[in-house]
Amino acid sequence: MPFAYCHLKLKIDRCESLKEKRSILTALLTRLKKYNLSVIEKANQDNHHLIELEMSMVRPSIVLLDKDLESVSDMIERAFPNLNLFAFEKEIYI
Protein backbone atom coordinates (compact mmCIF):
# COMPACT_ATOMS: atom_id res chain seq x y z
CA MET A 1 0.00 0.00 0.00
CA PRO A 2 1.34 3.41 -0.89
CA PHE A 3 1.76 6.00 1.83
CA ALA A 4 2.69 9.66 1.97
CA TYR A 5 4.77 11.62 4.42
CA CYS A 6 4.14 15.37 4.28
CA HIS A 7 5.66 18.44 5.87
CA LEU A 8 3.43 21.53 5.97
CA LYS A 9 4.40 25.07 6.88
CA LEU A 10 1.71 27.64 7.48
CA LYS A 11 1.88 31.31 8.36
CA ILE A 12 -0.89 32.82 10.46
CA ASP A 13 -2.05 36.30 9.49
CA ARG A 14 -3.11 38.66 12.27
CA CYS A 15 -2.41 36.38 15.23
CA GLU A 16 -1.57 38.17 18.46
CA SER A 17 -0.94 35.38 20.98
CA LEU A 18 -0.14 31.73 21.49
CA LYS A 19 -3.66 31.25 22.85
CA GLU A 20 -5.12 32.45 19.56
CA LYS A 21 -2.72 30.19 17.65
CA ARG A 22 -3.83 27.19 19.75
CA SER A 23 -7.48 27.80 18.92
CA ILE A 24 -6.68 27.98 15.19
CA LEU A 25 -4.46 24.89 15.43
CA THR A 26 -7.10 22.90 17.30
CA ALA A 27 -9.69 23.66 14.62
CA LEU A 28 -7.21 22.76 11.88
CA LEU A 29 -6.20 19.45 13.50
CA THR A 30 -9.85 18.50 14.01
CA ARG A 31 -10.56 19.12 10.33
CA LEU A 32 -7.45 17.23 9.21
CA LYS A 33 -8.25 14.14 11.24
CA LYS A 34 -11.50 13.75 9.24
CA TYR A 35 -9.24 12.76 6.32
CA ASN A 36 -8.14 9.63 8.21
CA LEU A 37 -4.50 10.61 8.60
CA SER A 38 -1.93 11.06 11.34
CA VAL A 39 -0.77 14.58 12.09
CA ILE A 40 1.45 16.30 14.66
CA GLU A 41 2.78 19.78 15.28
CA LYS A 42 6.50 19.41 14.79
CA ALA A 43 8.15 22.77 15.42
CA ASN A 44 7.58 26.46 16.15
CA GLN A 45 5.34 25.66 19.08
CA ASP A 46 6.35 28.89 20.83
CA ASN A 47 5.99 31.10 17.74
CA HIS A 48 2.49 32.50 17.31
CA HIS A 49 2.97 33.31 13.61
CA LEU A 50 4.03 29.90 12.27
CA ILE A 51 2.61 26.37 12.31
CA GLU A 52 4.72 23.40 11.21
CA LEU A 53 2.94 20.09 10.80
CA GLU A 54 4.00 16.59 9.84
CA MET A 55 1.42 14.16 8.56
CA SER A 56 1.23 10.70 7.11
CA MET A 57 -1.48 9.05 5.07
CA VAL A 58 -2.00 5.51 3.77
CA ARG A 59 -4.31 4.72 0.86
CA PRO A 60 -4.93 1.64 -1.32
CA SER A 61 -3.68 3.35 -4.51
CA ILE A 62 -1.40 6.19 -5.54
CA VAL A 63 -4.24 7.87 -7.44
CA LEU A 64 -6.40 7.99 -4.32
CA LEU A 65 -3.43 9.16 -2.25
CA ASP A 66 -2.73 12.07 -4.62
CA LYS A 67 -6.41 12.99 -4.72
CA ASP A 68 -6.68 13.05 -0.91
CA LEU A 69 -3.48 15.10 -0.53
CA GLU A 70 -4.90 17.63 -2.98
CA SER A 71 -8.15 17.67 -0.99
CA VAL A 72 -6.24 18.42 2.21
CA SER A 73 -4.42 21.32 0.58
CA ASP A 74 -7.66 22.70 -0.87
CA MET A 75 -9.48 22.37 2.45
CA ILE A 76 -6.79 24.34 4.30
CA GLU A 77 -6.86 27.16 1.76
CA ARG A 78 -10.67 27.26 1.63
CA ALA A 79 -11.63 26.75 5.28
CA PHE A 80 -8.81 28.75 6.87
CA PRO A 81 -8.39 32.01 4.94
CA ASN A 82 -6.16 33.46 7.68
CA LEU A 83 -3.59 30.66 7.10
CA ASN A 84 -1.04 30.91 4.32
CA LEU A 85 0.16 27.44 3.25
CA PHE A 86 3.61 28.36 1.94
CA ALA A 87 5.20 24.88 1.97
CA PHE A 88 3.60 21.51 1.29
CA GLU A 89 6.40 18.99 0.84
CA LYS A 90 5.32 15.43 0.22
CA GLU A 91 7.11 12.15 -0.24
CA ILE A 92 5.17 9.19 -1.60
CA TYR A 93 6.38 5.66 -0.99
CA ILE A 94 5.12 2.58 -2.77
VENCORUR-V166707 format. One record per run of one state. SS is the DSSP state (H for helix, E for strand, L for the rest). FROM is the first residue (numbers start at 1). LEN is the number of residues. If there is no record, write none. Layout:
ss;from;len
SS;FROM;LEN
SS;FROM;LEN
//
This chain:
ss;from;len
L;1;2
E;3;10
L;13;5
H;18;16
L;34;4
E;38;6
L;44;6
E;50;9
L;59;3
H;62;18
L;80;3
E;83;11
L;94;1
//
